[in-house]
Amino acid sequence: MDVQVEKPEATLARITLTVPADEFQGEYKRGLQHERGRVRMKGFRPGKAPLAFVEKQVGAELREGLKQHFVSQAYRQAQEEHGIKPFANPRVPKEAAEDGEDGGFTLTFEVALRPEVTLGTYKGLELESELQHVTDDDVERGVDDLRKQHSRPEPAGEEGLKEDGLALGDVRFLHGEEEVFTREGLRLGIPQPPPGIDADAWKEALTGKGEGDTFTVPMTLPDSIENEEARGQEGTCEVTVKQAYDLVPPSDEEMCQGAQVEDMDGFRAKLREHMESSAQQGEQNRVETVLLERVLAEAQCDLPASILDEQTEVRLAQFERELEQRQVPEEQREAAREEQRPTARDEAARGLKALLVVETIAEAESIAVSGEDMNAELQAIADRNQAELEEVRKYYGENQGMFQQMAVELLERKVRGFLREQATVKDPA
């Protein structure tokens, strides 16, 4: 087999393999003999079926398999002998092979190459800290928020719905006499009016309402309704309250019991510790993001056009699926897709560049993802989902792409941490 490699571009290799007839036919005949031992034909002992019959049964499939074998061999040879560094595995269309009259074949395929990355300064960078210290007022607001989050609903009394209560009700939007939207059992709150309704009018209408009460409020019909002609027009919101609740906050004793502390001073101390830890983690993430963005801005590399095109289409396909889920009409989806294309391409370029820069820094600094790192991440995923480790491992094992994505994310996490550790984070002047 002869393998020739051309590099028409810095990020593209064109590989041409030529397999002589005798080499291809020799492998083909050996393959037929191997398949002969597996083919069963009435009237013949195992392994004794006529070769012509075997060829008729498996010949076409065998030829295609052999061509793929030679392609894989040529791909490895090109990497070893010509030093090409692929950025992605090649995709070889079946029609790319040209069968010779003598029984050999020639095939040319292209491989996107990993571009050279020129890094700017990535160690010793400086930036100011934006860490916000937790104050006593922050802690008190946190206590209040937790009380609201853990409040339990109890049926509202004769006074009906209060400002901090909630209701379940059926909602209809009307354009004149035409119903343009309806939902049953919606969760309703006084501070959150439906879109297009004045907050003060909603508060006045809903306050004090109880089970079975019905009321209407004027509104501007929102753009989310299906009737395009009614969008932005004046309409009416009709609400029937099914249930009304007061939200009763937990007592100090219940708060302390849930946090496993003796008193509210202990609760506040534990909450402060949690808030400070969250603030520090948030600041670390911000610092790492700023540093990586600086490194990306200075780094230089030419992205493979074929991979950039492919990643752009992947993002556009996801965007179109989201539009379909939002029930956007097909003709509007196509226009929106094309309008989104420049943004999708920019996002794809940024993602590819980030991957290359992260890998380049990792290679320069001997940063790697170990088996222990992967196992720890799998265990963390299992813990978050209250699943068994082996169950998660099996799921990821059946989706190899997810394992690869996990490794990429772990590597980026390590490189981000490295950039932060090497940087100087100053307190504000």
HUZIWO-V171726 format. One record per residue. N is the residue number from 1. PHI is phi in whole degrees, -180 to 180 (NA if undefined). Layout:
n:phi
N:PHI
N:PHI
This chain:
n:phi
1:NA
2:-105
3:-123
4:-117
5:-127
6:-117
7:-126
8:-66
9:-138
10:-64
11:-113
12:-143
13:-118
14:-112
15:-108
16:-119
17:-115
18:-124
19:-109
20:-62
21:-58
22:-63
23:-69
24:-68
25:-67
26:-63
27:-66
28:-65
29:-67
30:-63
31:-66
32:-62
33:-62
34:-65
35:-67
36:-59
37:-70
38:-105
39:-81
40:-111
41:-136
42:-59
43:95
44:-127
45:-68
46:-53
47:85
48:-116
49:-64
50:-59
51:-60
52:-62
53:-68
54:-60
55:-65
56:-64
57:-78
58:-128
59:-59
60:-62
61:-66
62:-64
63:-61
64:-65
65:-64
66:-66
67:-62
68:-64
69:-62
70:-68
71:-62
72:-62
73:-65
74:-66
75:-62
76:-64
77:-63
78:-64
79:-69
80:-75
81:-90
82:-112
83:67
84:-73
85:-118
86:-63
87:-95
88:-158
89:-67
90:-72
91:-113
92:-111
93:-67
94:-60
95:-74
96:-74
97:-77
98:-114
99:-78
100:-80
101:-65
102:-85
103:106
104:-87
105:-157
106:-127
107:-146
108:-121
109:-141
110:-113
111:-130
112:-72
113:-96
114:-70
115:-74
116:-72
117:-112
118:-102
119:-88
120:-89
121:-72
122:-131
123:-117
124:77
125:-70
126:-123
127:-161
128:-90
129:-73
130:-120
131:-64
132:-96
133:-75
134:-81
135:-99
136:-61
137:-64
138:-61
139:-64
140:-64
141:-63
142:-65
143:-62
144:-62
145:-62
146:-67
147:-61
148:-66
149:-63
150:-103
151:-65
152:-108
153:-79
154:-132
155:-52
156:-66
157:-82
158:-64
159:-73
160:78
161:-70
162:-96
163:-61
164:-99
165:-89
166:-142
167:-136
168:-114
169:-155
170:-95
171:-124
172:-130
173:-103
174:-119
175:-111
176:68
177:-95
178:-85
179:-84
180:-110
181:-161
182:-151
183:-145
184:-107
185:68
186:-73
187:-82
188:-123
189:-136
190:-64
191:-75
192:-122
193:-70
194:-60
195:-60
196:91
197:-115
198:-62
199:-61
200:-68
201:-65
202:-65
203:-61
204:-64
205:-74
206:-88
207:-60
208:84
209:-76
210:-134
211:-56
212:91
213:-73
214:-126
215:-149
216:-127
217:-137
218:-67
219:-154
220:-102
221:-64
222:-75
223:-72
224:-81
225:-74
226:-70
227:-72
228:-64
229:-66
230:-87
231:-60
232:80
233:-89
234:-72
235:-151
236:-135
237:-104
238:-110
239:-124
240:-116
241:-79
242:-93
243:-147
244:-129
245:-132
246:-90
247:-102
248:-97
249:-71
250:-70
251:-76
252:-57
253:-61
254:-67
255:-61
256:-67
257:-64
258:-66
259:-90
260:60
261:-128
262:-81
263:-149
264:-69
265:-64
266:-66
267:-63
268:-66
269:-65
270:-68
271:-65
272:-60
273:-59
274:-66
275:-66
276:-66
277:-64
278:-65
279:-64
280:-66
281:-66
282:-63
283:-68
284:-60
285:-63
286:-63
287:-60
288:-63
289:-65
290:-62
291:-64
292:-64
293:-63
294:-64
295:-64
296:-63
297:-64
298:-86
299:-70
300:-124
301:-165
302:-98
303:-83
304:-61
305:-60
306:-65
307:-71
308:-64
309:-62
310:-63
311:-68
312:-63
313:-65
314:-62
315:-68
316:-67
317:-64
318:-65
319:-62
320:-68
321:-63
322:-65
323:-64
324:-65
325:-65
326:-85
327:62
328:-75
329:-55
330:-57
331:-65
332:-75
333:-62
334:-63
335:-66
336:-65
337:-61
338:-69
339:-67
340:-80
341:-55
342:-58
343:-65
344:-62
345:-68
346:-62
347:-66
348:-64
349:-63
350:-65
351:-64
352:-66
353:-64
354:-61
355:-61
356:-65
357:-66
358:-60
359:-65
360:-66
361:-64
362:-60
363:-66
364:-66
365:-107
366:55
367:-94
368:-141
369:-97
370:-94
371:-61
372:-65
373:-61
374:-64
375:-64
376:-64
377:-67
378:-62
379:-65
380:-64
381:-64
382:-62
383:-64
384:-63
385:-101
386:51
387:-123
388:-80
389:-57
390:-66
391:-65
392:-67
393:-61
394:-65
395:-62
396:-68
397:-65
398:-82
399:-131
400:-55
401:-59
402:-70
403:-62
404:-63
405:-63
406:-62
407:-62
408:-63
409:-66
410:-66
411:-64
412:-62
413:-61
414:-68
415:-67
416:-58
417:-63
418:-62
419:-60
420:-67
421:-65
422:-87
423:-89
424:-110
425:-103
426:-96
427:-72
428:-57
429:-64
